[in-house]
Structures are given as structure tokens and as C-alpha cells.
Amino acid sequence: MKLSDRMTRIGTETAFEVLARARELETLGKHIIHLEIGEPDFATPGHIVQAAKEALDAGWTHYGPTQGYPELREAIAAYVSRTRGISVDPLQVCVVPGGKPIIFYTVLALIEPGDEVIYPNPGFPIYESMIRFAGGVPIPIPLVEERGFSLDLNMFREKLGPRTKLVILNSPHNPTGGVIPEQDLKEMAHMLLETDAAVLSDEIYSRIYYGAPPVSISRYPGMTERTVILDGFSKTYAMTGWRIGYGVMPGRLVDAVNKLMVNSNSCTASFTQRAALAALTGPQDDVERMVGEFRRRRDAVCAGLNSIPGIRCALPQGAFYAFPNITETGMKSKEIADRLLVEAGVATLSGASFGAYGEGYLRLSYANSLENLMEAVERIRRFLSR
């Protein structure tokens, strides 16, 4: 059986590969501290789980509308309108099983072979994977530590051209925890208005921030009409396994995304949509407590990492990842990540697995207990002191 050529262009997500390897080591009796996987370590809030149970008992177990149930789309439209400062119609909302489908569908709907797509590097590896899969040309913009892991506006201006069909932004950012400054977004919006490029704004970590609320590029004049907002429930409500997300997009893209949904998933599970409705319209105390705990862990783990000779770690402004610089250790990112797993029992990700500009860094998820995080820091310290 010969696979199509396009399958040679599709990538993967290293976090799941490292998780599998760590699990294998655990079966051999090795104690592993898991800092590789990017999901909250909190339980889904009880009222959301209860809503799902009631939905199952009430028979919400059949096909639903491809675009999502109207009442959930109305709640999402109201939420996005309120939090982004824009006007969203429920008809602009597409509910999908997770956040990744919005990346997949947007790229498939917009990108022809040879079209250029600007994206952050280091960045979520699925961006580049989908660009290449669709036949597009990936145009990475390096995120540099000196700028708080934000885009270099001069380079952005240079890369933006007549062949740019799509720009992907992610703020708060995975893997660095960086947040794009409001002034930078305003300048990028001004540049984009001089082109025909669309924007995919990945805002999946929009509720997990530690300073001023992150700003969406969609709020600037002329940008709502060309921006796809990606958001969902996985990170904010600890619902990674529920597989439910959404896109807010210009009307001309909605039909295309619905067609792709019909051909791939038919619809998003009905009972999870009832749970998502409860998440948006119910109490938000659990979200606030979770973010507060993430802040406490962030402060502790970054202070711990900065106390280790050979490591420096900028303070993340959002998400739940630390991105320490390990260049002074003299080791490449993959080497140190592999050795930390096998020799120290600490599962991390190589910064290079998020793109070439991630070399010299590690990604550590602090979605783990403070006790485990502090033990991981000490294991890293002991490993590097040998």
C-alpha cells in the first residue's frame, strides 16, 4: 500500500511522542515527573460535568447541526463580543471537535500550492505541518527572547508580501508563554490592511494570563472581516479530553468550514456542546482559581530554574509553559531533553521540536503540582552539576 505524496509533508506533535516514551519508562519502574504534555492538571469543574450527565440522560446522544447548536453559538458569540470588544453574530461561529480542526480547516480552505503563510517560530508544530500538507510555503518569523518572545515588526514587514495568503498569530503563546504587546498588534493590523492576507488568531490561552488581558487583533478597524479567531474549552475549563472548540470567522469562510466538517466529522458531539454551554454561562470561580495556581507555580518554577547555573528563564506572561534558555549548558535542546528523561526522570520537550528558532531552549509545562515542579527543578540541578 503506497501512501500519497502529501503524507510526506505532514508532521506530528512531539509532546505525545515524549509522553509515550515516558510511559514506557514508567512500566520499567522509573519514576517520571511529567512536564511535557500541555493540559491543565485540574478536574473539569463539577457543574460542567453535571451538565454533560444530564444531557446524556436527556438523550443528547444523536447527530446535531454541523455548525453547532444555535444556543451554544449564541453564547459563544456573546462571550467573544464581550471579551474581544467586537460584534459577533452567531452565524459566524463554527463549533468543532477541538481547536486543531480550526487550524486544519482554515488552511485547507484558504491555501493553494505556493501560497505563503507567515507563522511564529518557535510555535505550535501543527501550524507548519498543516501549511506544508496543503502545499503552502511556510514563512517563519523568529520569536526572540529579548522582545519577550514577540514578533520582530521589521521582519514581519519584510516578509509580508503579495504572495502572503495567511498570517498565523498565537497570543498567549505556546511554547514561550509570550504575549504580543497591544501596540505591536496595532502596527501589524495596519500593515495587514495593505495586503489581501487573512489572519488566523490562535487565542486558545486567552483566559490564562498574568498581567493585562491579551488583546485580539480582530478588534482593530478592518480586521474583523479578515480574522479567524480560534478558541475553545480545553485549556480554560480543563476539558482537553472533551474535544470541543470553535472558530469565529467572516461569513464567507463559514460555508467552507461547514463543508469540511461534513466531510470529516459530521458534527461535534451533542452532549459535549451542552457541557460547553454550561461552561460559558455558569460560574467562573474554578477558572480564576486555576489561573491563580498557575501564577503561583510559574513564579516558583521560574525562580528555581534561574537559580541553576547554565539556565536562565524569562517569566511567562500567559499560558502555562516555562521556556528556559539552556545554551550555556553546551548541549543541544534534544540532547538535554532526552537525557533529562532517561537519566533524571523529568519529561520535557526540546525547544527545537517547536521549530528551528526554538533551539537552545526547553519547554516545561507547569501544569503539575508545586511539589513535583520543585522536585523536577532539583533533578535538573543535580543532572547539570554532574
Phi, psi and omega in degrees: 000116182264125178284154178292156179300328183298335180290343176283347184259359183263138181260202180213187180241114188299331183305319182287329176292316180293321177301316180297319180294320178296320178297321178299316179296325178294324178294339178270004176098004182274136178275121183245134169264119187272107174240018185264326189270140186262071175215145178302143179266019179261155176285150172301133181309143188301321182292335177286316177299317180298320179298322178293318179299316180295324178294318178298315180296329182275358175094020177279061185234015184244177177305144173239181178298140180304320184279348184111155181294139183305320183294325177288318179297325176294317180294320178295315180300318179294318181295313181292321177301317183289318187276334181257351179072034179231172178255118182242130175269140178306334178292345178272357185260130173240121179268130186223162181281079180106175179276326184303321179304329179292322173299309183300309184292320180298314180294315181296324183285334188251332193262124172261157176307130180096346177292144180266140177232120176274135181210158182283143179219118006293153181196173178305121189297340181292336177302301183296323179302313182288324177300311181294321181300322181279356181088009178282172180252113180288130177241096183283141171247117183293138173262121186251142183302322184296338179258019182069029182058043173250168182290145172279114186295325178296318178292322178300316179297320180294321184281335182287119184210187184295339180266359178286116180259333185210143173239128178256126177240151179215111181206123353303154196253139170253120022255359194272339187078008180286155176236129181289124180300148183301319181296323177297317179297320180298318179291322177296320178300317179298318178295319184293329180295344177271005181233180175258010186288142171268168180232133167253109183258104181278106185243033184297336179258024189299335182264355183252091182215162189235003177227228175291148179302138177296151183256142176267137179296343182294342186282346184275151184308131177084353186270332179301326184285350182230011184247135169257120176267125175256126176209179182180196188247348187301308186278315185293319186247017180053051183239037184303318183281352180282338179054072176211127178213188180200161173236142172246123192213163174300148185306326183292343178268340186301312181300320180295316180294321178297322178295318178294324176296314180301321183280347184240313187236350186068300180195169173273144184309134185295316184291330177289332177292324175295322177295318179296323177297319177295324179298313184288323188262350182268190180297146182251012184302319182296323178296314181296320178294320181296314180295322177298320178291321176300320179299316180299316179293318179305310182300317183289314185289323179292321176297318178297314180296320180291345178273356181268123177303133179095355180234139167226145186221116176291152181279116181296145179262350180196179184061201180222048180232138167260145184229071185289143176275124184242019185298328182289349176285342182082001180254151173286160185300314183293322179299312183291323178296316179297316183289324176298321180294308187284317187269330184247349181072031178240116181270113177232179176242140173295134176300329180293342177288352176256012179124162186301327183280001174269356177300140182095004181226162168239153170250125176242124173276127176263029169274063178209168183294153179299323178300313179293322180296316180292325175294321178298316178301316181292324176295320178295317179301312181296320179300314183286338181279349182282000000 
